[in-house]
Amino acid sequence: MDFILSYNNNEEVMTFPVVPNEGIPLSRGQDNAKFDGINHELQAIGTMQLASFELSSIFPTKKYPWMRPGSSSDGWAYVRTIEAVRERRIPFRAIHLDNDGTELFNLPVTVDSFEYGRDQAGDVAYTLQCTEYRFANAPDLDAIAMPESPAGEIVETDRQEEENTGTSEGGSYTKRYTQTDATMIAKTMYNEARGIASKTEIACIGWTALNRVDAGSKAGFRDTIAGVLTQKAQFAYTPGAPTTSDYGYDLVALATDVLDRWSREHAGQSNVGRVLPKDYCWYAGDGQHNYFRNAYRGGTRWDYSLPSPYGS
C-alpha cells in the first residue's frame, strides 16, 4: 500500500516509507437528525461530515529493503516539511493507494495533530491525525477577487478543485486525471528521458503508463496512474525529480497534453494525437533513446509511424 502527501499543487510530493498492512481507515459521519413523529421516531438525512483518518508508523532514518518506492530514508525531512507547511496554514492532499494501485481515497486535508519522536531503533515514530478540508465556494469567479490564505497563497475554490471538463474540436470530454497525476508523469518523464531531444519520444513514456492503466490488473498492471508509476521495479518515478527536461521542455505541460488526449480518446473521440499504440506497454533504453515494445520479451519495436502533434 502507498500513502502520498503533497501540498500547494505538488510543490512537493512525499511518498511515505511505511504504511500499515491493514491500510488507513477513513471515517466520515453524517448529520442525521432525529425527531418525534406522530406515531414513532423519525430521522432526517443530513449533510456529510468531514472525513478523518489517523496514521501511526515510522519515518526511517536509514535505508530498509521494505521501504516504499519513491520514499526517503531522511526521516526528519518528513517532519520538517510537514511542520513547515502547517506553519504556512495551507492544506495538504492525501492519496491512499491499495496494493494493486486502486485509489482508496484522494482528498485535501489539514493536519490536526502530529506527534513524533525518536524510537529505540533511531527512526522517527509518529502519529498523524488528519481531517478533510473543504475549499470555500465562490459564486462567481469572474466577478470577485480570489481569496488569499494568511500566508498569501491563493486559495482554490470548489469550482477550481472539482473542474474536470475539457473542450476540444471533437467536443467536450471528462478529464480522467488530476494535477497530481500530471506532475507524477512529468517527473517520470524527466527520469526516464535524460538527454532525449524528441518530444514525441518523451510523450511515449506517458502513453506507456496510460496503456498500462487501460490494460489494468488483468495484464498484471495497476489500475490508476499513481499505482502504475509507483509499481515496484517499473518506472523511475521519484517525488523530488525536476519537471523541466534537459532540453528545457515543460514536462508538466507535455504530460497534461498527453493526459488530455487520452481523456478525449476515452470520450469516444478519434484521431486525438496518440503517438504510441495501445498495446505498447514496455520499453528499454540504451542511454540515448528508449525503445518501445508491445511485449515484455521480444515483440515489435515501435517505429514512430503515427503522426505526431509535437513535430519531432
N, C-alpha and C positions, 0 to 999 in steps of 0.2 A: 504494500500500500504506500501511497505517497501523500504528503501534505505540503502544500506550497503556499507561502505567504508573500504577497507583494504589496506595493503601495505607489501612489501617485502615478498611475498609468505606467506601471512597470519601470519606474525609476530604478528599482532594484527588485529582483525576484529571488526569494530564498526557498530552496528545497530543503526540508527538514531531514536530518540524517537518520532518525529512528522514529518509526510510527508503531504504536501498539498493534499486535497481531489481530486484535478484535476490532480495530478501527476506531473511529471517533464518533460517538453517538451525538446526533443533533436533536435538540429538544425545542419544541415550539408549542406553546399553549394557544388557547383561543378564548376570547372574551364572550363566553356564552352566559347570558343572564337567565336566572330562574325567577318565575313569578307565579302567583296563585291564580289558577283559572276558576271557573265556576264549579267544576266537578273534581278537578285534580290539578296538581302542579304542572306547569308548562315551562318550556325553555325557548328562549330566542337565540338564534345563532348569531354570534357577534364576529368582529374582525379578528384576524390572525394577529397574535402577539409576535414580538421579535424572537427569532430563533437564537439559541445559545449553545455553546459546547465548551468542554474542558479537555485539555490535553496535558498529560503528565508524561515526561520522558527525559532524555538527556541530550545535551549538545556535546559530542565528543571533543576532546582536546588533543586527540591523536588519531591516526588512521586505524579503522577497523574494517575487516573484509565485508561485514554485513551492512555497512552504511549505504544509504540510497544513492543511486546515480545522480550526479549533479550537485550533491551536498558537499559541505565543507567540514574539515576537521578542526577549524578555528572556532571552537565553541563559544568563546567570549565575544567573537564578532557578531554572532546572532543576538546576543544580549545587548550589545552596544547599539546595533541597528534598531531593534525593537524599541528600546528606551528612547532613542533619538527621535523616532517617528512619533512616539507618544507625546514627546515634548512639543512637536510641531502641531499636534492636535488635528491630524488628518487620518482618515480611515485606512485600513488595510483591505486587501482582498484575499480571502481564504479559499483555497481549492483543495478538495479531498478526493483522491482517485483510488478506486479498488485495484486489486491485483491485476485484473485484465484491462485496466485503463478506463473502466466505466466511471463517469463523474458522479460521485456520491453527493457532493454539494459544492456550490460555487457562489459565494456571496460576499458583499462588502461587510466588514466587521470593525468594531472597536475592541481594543484590549482593555478589559475592565480590571484584571488583576494579573500580575506577572511576578511570581515568586521564584527565586533561583538561588543556587549556592553550589559550592564545590562539594562533590561526593568523595567517598573513600578512594575511588579509582583515579581521582584528579579530574574527572569530567564535570560538566555543569548539569546538575539535576534541576529541573524546572517544572512548574505548573502554570499553564497559560489558560486564562478564562476569557472567552470572547462572546460578544453579543452582536447580532446582526445590526448593521447601520442602514437606515433608510434615508436616501437623498431627498431633500426638500423639493416639492413640486413647484414649478414655475408656470403660471397660467399662460404667459406669452413671452417667449424668449426673445422675440424680435423687438418687443416694446419696452423691456426693462433691462437694466444692467445686471450682469451675472453677479451673484453674491460672492464674497470672499471669506475664507476662513480666518481665524485670528492670526494665522501665520502668513497670510497674504496670498495663499494659493486659491485659485478659482475653484469653487465647489460645484461639482457636477449635479445636475438635476435628474429626476427620474426620466425625463424625456431624453436626455443625453444618454443616460445609463442604459435605458431599455431600447434605444433606437436600433432597429435591426433590419430595416428595409432599404434596399438599394434599387436604383433605376439604371437601365441601360437601353440601347437601341432595341434589344429584344424584349423589353418590358421590365416590369418590376420583379424583384426576387427577394427572398429572405436570406439574410446573411447567416451562414452556418458556422460562424466563428466569433470569437471575442478578441478584444485587443491583446489580451494575454497570449492567445494562440498566434497572432501575427508576430508578436515580439519573440516568442519561443522559436518560431520558424526562422525569423531573421537571424537569431543568434546561432541556430543550427547551420544556416547558410554560411555564416561567417566562418565557423569552424571547419565546415566540410569543403569550402571552396577558396581556400587561401591561394592567392596568386592567379586566380582564374579571371580572365577579362570578359568572357562571354556572359551576358545577362541571361541568355537562353539556357546556357548550361547551369547557371546558378538557380534559375527558376525550376529546372528539372528536379532539384533537391526537394523543393516544396511539393512538387507534384508527386514525387515518390512517396513522401509522407502521407499525402492525401489519398493516394492509391491504396495505401495500407489501411487507412481508416475505412475506405469503402469496402475493401476485402474483408476486414473485420476478424473476429476471433475464429471464424471457421477456417481461415487461412493461417492461423497462428499469430495474428497481429492483435493489437488492441483496438478499441472502437472509438477512441477520442484522439484528438490531435496531441494533447499533452501526454496521453498514455503512450502513443506511438513514439513520440520524441524521447521519452524517458525510459522506454523499454530497454532492459539491460543488454549491453554489448551490441547496440544497433546504431543509432545516430550519435554524433558527437555534440550533443547539446550540453551547454554549461550556462548557468544563470548569469555569470559575470561577463559573458562574451560581448564584444562590441557589436554594433548594428550598422556599421559603415564598412563596406568591403575594401579590399586593398586597392581597388581602382576608384574609390570614392562613391560607390553606389549606395543610396539609401535602402538598406535591406528590409527595413520595416515597410517602406512603400512598395518594394518589389513583392514581399510576402503578402501584403494586403491585396495587391493586384491579382496574384495567383489565387488567393482565397476568394476574391470576388468572382473570378472566372469559374472556379469550382462551384460556388454557390449558384451561379447562373445556370450551370450545367445541370445541377440537381433540380432547378426550377423548370427544366424542360427546354431550355434554350439550346440552340445548336451553334456550331462554329464559334465557340466562346474564346478561342485563342489558347486552347490546351497545347502544350509543347511536348508532352510525353504521353503515350498511350496508357490506358487504364491498367494493363497487365504488367507494366514495368514497375516492379516493387523492390528492386535491388540495384546496387551499383558498387563499384570499387574504383579506387583511384591509384594513380602512379606518381603522385606528387606534382603533376602538371595538369591533369584532366581527370574527370570522373567518367566512368563508362557504365551506362545504364543497361540493365538486362531484364528480361521477362521470365527468368528462372533463377533460383538460388544457385544452382550449379549449371554451368553451360548456358543454354538459352541463346537468344539473339541479341546482339549489341545494338542499341538504338543509333540510328543514322541521322537524326535531326531532320527528317523529311517532312514534318508538319510545318506549315507556315508559322513564323514566329512574330508576335506583336512587338518584340523588343529590338528587332533589326540586326541582332548579332547573336 
